[in-house]
């Protein structure tokens, strides 16, 4: 066994109270009941217990400090032999230095630590922890639904269904796919992050789209094609349409499992050619002299 002071993480000048405090912290963390099946943790617990067993005994501690015995309590120079000095079982410190005295022994302090009750009650198996993942999903896929493949921290790959109408921040819970525990495994929680779209925005179940139209299309009226969640459709621009004119496409919004799909609203925006040609400028100039108007008048500017 290594130096018992190092095992407990205390200096050689540590007082009895400091030894006790260090042991209590490590024992709570390493107790076998809290780490079922972990042989490495069980071995560390044995070493911590043996270290405290030796240092809490004033005579043994003094002999160790003088170099008369080793960290296993064996006489120096007399072949302590190999093998497990703990006989394969963890041991409780002697009564003379028991840091749990007055708390009815190890069983009760760990029963209290685990929320248990009476002495001797075995700690209940602990449920494994949940693990949270962030999953980026394209805008259209989040709206109409789809499949995504996720690799968990365990290395396991699993296919999940992204429901139609999924919103940013929505969480999917995969039962039993989290951390293992003494009891049931925890869950994997997939938090959806919806990626922004180049020209769609969403408001509840509705999809909003701003569609550029040319000056002739707006003045004379026209049929144009606009994108939707499931492909392009033709819409009619009314004659004399203005920037801000909004066209409604019923049922072209976000589909939902238990209700009608939302709508798409196409807001028109008049775009002049780039650059404005001289002949267009000349026509507009002549027209403006006979048809002057103030588009800001209604705003009171």
Helices and strands as residue ranges (DSSP letters): H 4-8, H 16-30, G 32-34, H 39-55, H 58-65, G 95-97, H 105-113, E 131-137, H 139-144, E 146-151, E 157-162, E 171-174, E 188-194, E 200-203, E 206-214, H 215-220, E 222-228, E 231-237, E 246-249, E 264-271, H 278-290, G 297-299
